[in-house]
Amino acid sequence: MHQIFKSNQAGKLEELEKPERNCWINIVAPSSEEINQIADQYGIPLEFLEDPLDKDESARIERDDDTEAVLIICDFPIVDEDDIHYASFETIPLGMVMTKDYFITICTIDSSIIQSFIKNRIKGFFTHMKTRFALQILYMISTQFLRHLKRMSRQTDEIEKELHESMRNKQLYDLMGIEKSLVYFLTALKSNKLVLDKMMRQHIVKMYEEDQDLLEDVIIENRQGIEMAEVHSNILSGMMDAYASIISNNMNIVMKFLTSFTIILTIPTMVFSFYGMNVDLPLSQAPLAWILVICISFGIAGLLGFVFWKRKFF
């Protein structure tokens, strides 16, 4: 599926039926036939359209000398809908192809970032300003990373409160999901940083002064995202280690209590076992033998329990 848009004189986005010069072509989850058709129609290298559809494709920027087309691939975050209780995240690539006449975006899903442009929510957006359009998308991606990182921080605090009240495997699995999301974020943010640094150093795309300022803002936002993700990752890693130690310590306490309680109960059991034998035993002929045996056995058990208590076995 692909749509064609172009900004009018008032700056509003209009959908077109046929491509025009300086239009924007948005491609979502295309088929192989559609990719080949678009590549032939617009004179774009086929790999520029195929690479962004690979989920494991790394972020990069490159230029084709024959067609003078520029490809920018960057990773952006999405919410994993399979997780019902606490949201987890992953990243997928988004491709941007800039030619002399067209600006093309291609992705496997219809992202909320692209929808923000389609619904005219971005100020100062024009389809003929291709470099600025690409930088605005990169800026939106960086801010989305920051927004999701703040959301993960709130989720971590909520899970930590639940762990204080009831330490179960579910909370630990939730923390593991957040930790995995942070790994995805760090990898994506660092890959995007390489693309931004290359754009800053090599001037692969033509930039005006305002574009240069916007690129610097994107780099700052991306750097802030990396720092925030690293801080959260370190905190979460330390938290997981701490709770793993707490769980192990709690298990040791429970096992020590059960062992001590078992030893205490062993005393009455042994005494009753001896007096259950069909032989002559002390006090066996006494009228109150049964009461005396109970008192002696529980007295010894109580004394042993007092010793264990003093030694803080439980």
Stockholm file with secondary structure:
# STOCKHOLM 1.0

chainA/1-314         MHQIFKSNQAGKLEELEKPERNCWINIVAPSSEEINQIADQYGIPLEFLEDPLDKDESARIERDDDTEAVLIICDFPIVDEDDIHYASFETIPLGMVMTKDYFITICTIDSSIIQSFIKNRIKGFFTHMKTRFALQILYMISTQFLRHLKRMSRQTDEIEKELHESMRNKQLYDLMGIEKSLVYFLTALKSNKLVLDKMMRQHIVKMYEEDQDLLEDVIIENRQGIEMAEVHSNILSGMMDAYASIISNNMNIVMKFLTSFTIILTIPTMVFSFYGMNVDLPLSQAPLAWILVICISFGIAGLLGFVFWKRKFF
#=GR chainA/1-314 SS CEEEEEECTTSCEEEESSCCTTEEEEEESCCHHHHHHHHHHHTCCHHHHHGGGCTTCCCEEEEETTTTEEEEEEEEEEEETTCSSSCEEEEEEEEEEECSSEEEEEESSCCHHHHHHHTTCSTTCCTTCHHHHHHHHHHHHHHHHHHHHHHHHHHHHHHHHHHHHCCCHHHHHHHHHHHHHHHHHHHHHHHHHHHHHHHHHHCCSCCCHHHHHHHHHHHHHHHHHHHHHHHHHHHHHHHHHHHHHHHHHHHHHHHHHHHHHHHHHHHHHHHHHHHTSSSCCTTTTSTTHHHHHHHHHHHHHHHHHHHHHHTTCC
#=GC SS_cons         CEEEEEECTTSCEEEESSCCTTEEEEEESCCHHHHHHHHHHHTCCHHHHHGGGCTTCCCEEEEETTTTEEEEEEEEEEEETTCSSSCEEEEEEEEEEECSSEEEEEESSCCHHHHHHHTTCSTTCCTTCHHHHHHHHHHHHHHHHHHHHHHHHHHHHHHHHHHHHCCCHHHHHHHHHHHHHHHHHHHHHHHHHHHHHHHHHHCCSCCCHHHHHHHHHHHHHHHHHHHHHHHHHHHHHHHHHHHHHHHHHHHHHHHHHHHHHHHHHHHHHHHHHHHTSSSCCTTTTSTTHHHHHHHHHHHHHHHHHHHHHHTTCC
//
